[in-house]
Amino acid sequence: MRSVPSTNCTLRTGLLLFVFLSPIFPFSQPTEPQLKKFSPVLQGQWKARSPKETTVFTIAVNDFPRFRNDIEKDPRVKIIFEYQKANVLLVRTTWDEVIKTILPKAEVLFIDEQRKPKEELAG
């Protein structure tokens, strides 16, 4: 039985597209509403950060128990401190984990990076 050339061509093209485009999917970018969860400083800096860089993040949520239970299951995210009455947590994790796991969660309202305060100099 002979094969149909147009079907083979379509199948090959689809397979090639899948092979070449599939590596792009794990590196997907956050959506615009997700980016608005970042502090103004982080909105401008997140692309320049290394995905494997570990830092401390301040995360404000609207459902503290649910978010905490989800995060505790992830061994790559360590809760450093909790402000349960304010629905705020300090967590240590990588940028990659924040972008892929924490940022898409519906419970997350705001994310900022903990920074060291700098003294203002009178001019």
ZIQUI-V515110 format. One line per field, one symbol per residue. phi: phi as a letter, one per 30 degrees, with the letter a starting at -180 (. if undefined). psi: psi as a letter, one per 20 degrees, with the letter a starting at -180 (. if undefined). burial: # if it has 24 or more other C-alpha atoms within 12 Angstrom, else .. A space follows every 50 residues. Layout:
BEGIN
phi: ???
psi: ???
burial: ???
END
This chain:
BEGIN
phi: .dddedddddddddddddddcdddedcddddedddddddeddeccddddd ecdcacccbcbcbeeddddddddcddccdcabcddchbbcbcaddedddd cdedddddcabbcdbddcddcdc
psi: pqqphhggggggggggggghhhihghkqqqrghghihqqhghhiihhiqp hipprpqpppringgggggghhioiipppgqpmhhilpqpqparhghggh gggiphhphqpqppqpqppppp.
burial: .............................#...##.##...##..#.... ....#######..#..##..#.....###.......#############. #####.#######..........
END
